[in-house]
Amino acid sequence: MYLRWLDALPPVVSILPKPQWTGFCVADASANGQECGIGGAVTFPSHEVFCFSYYRMHSSDFVKLNIPMHDNLQGDISSLETLAQIALVFLVTRILPGFRIPLRISTLSDNTAAEAVSNKLFSTQMPLALFLERLSILISSSNVQVDVNHIAGVSNDLADALSRWDQQGGPPCICNRDDRFPLSLGDIRSPHQTAQLYPSDAWVPRSLP
């Protein structure tokens, strides 16, 4: 993991403050027994809205990835809220061109524990530490700075509804179904991407990085 992290770091880093991105980002997580969901939305300065909703993840999905979660996922709600923040940053960095624009992104969370650890990027508590590890890799490989701020739970109704959306009917927000960003737990778990060839049978005289 450390070698992959170093490989993604740019060789030159500017000490100038990163400009503040003016988009609006909200995320939330929900849990009920052995099922959980995350959801969020990003409003771009152009007023385009993209959302993500990944509902009914099961505790067994985390076991397959060697993430030690409680049988009752409500006990890991701070970790799930951090996972929602990872998905939020993942969405922004994948939609912005180049994925390495040096920006400072402000996101909103209604969970004070997830807000605090996402800003510090450190915790010794498991499995929260594993999610923070992935958030750190995503931030460093995307060359963005993330500032997580608090939003009251009653004001976070959009992300809350997306975290519970069962994919029936239209999304519970102003974005269209076509504006829903495709997302999987594997994407969030391993945000590092490598170069790919299109079409896949194309030939280049060197190995891909």
FENZIVEN-V956597 format. One record per residue. PHI is phi as a letter, one per 20 degrees, with the letter a starting at -180 (999 if undefined). BURIAL is # if it has 24 or more other ideal C-beta (glycine too) atoms within 12 Angstrom, else .. Layout:
# FENZIVEN-V956597
PHI:BURIAL
PHI:BURIAL
This chain:
# FENZIVEN-V956597
999:.
f:.
f:.
f:.
f:.
f:.
f:.
e:#
f:.
f:.
f:.
c:.
c:.
f:.
e:.
f:.
f:.
f:.
f:.
f:.
f:#
e:.
f:#
d:#
c:#
c:#
b:#
b:#
c:#
c:#
b:#
b:.
m:.
e:.
d:#
b:#
b:#
c:#
b:#
a:#
b:#
c:#
d:#
e:.
g:.
f:.
m:.
f:.
c:#
d:#
c:#
c:#
b:#
c:#
d:#
m:#
f:#
d:.
g:#
f:.
f:#
f:#
f:.
f:.
e:#
m:.
d:#
f:.
d:#
f:.
f:.
e:.
f:#
f:.
f:.
d:#
f:#
f:#
f:#
f:#
f:#
f:#
f:#
f:#
f:#
f:#
f:#
f:#
f:#
g:#
f:#
f:#
f:#
e:#
e:#
f:#
f:.
n:.
m:#
c:.
f:.
f:#
c:#
d:#
d:#
e:#
c:#
c:#
b:#
e:#
d:#
f:.
f:#
f:#
f:#
f:.
f:#
f:#
e:#
e:.
l:#
b:.
a:#
e:.
e:.
e:.
e:#
g:#
f:.
f:#
f:#
f:#
g:#
f:#
f:#
f:#
f:#
f:#
f:#
f:#
f:#
e:#
m:#
d:#
d:#
d:#
c:#
e:#
d:#
e:.
c:#
f:.
g:.
f:.
e:.
d:#
f:.
f:#
f:#
f:#
f:#
f:#
f:#
d:#
f:#
e:.
m:.
e:.
m:.
e:.
f:#
e:#
b:#
f:.
e:#
e:.
g:.
f:.
e:#
f:#
f:#
f:.
b:#
c:.
f:#
f:.
f:#
f:#
f:#
c:.
f:#
f:#
d:.
d:.
f:.
c:.
e:.
c:.
f:.
f:.
e:.
f:.
c:.
c:.
e:.
b:.
f:.
f:.
f:.
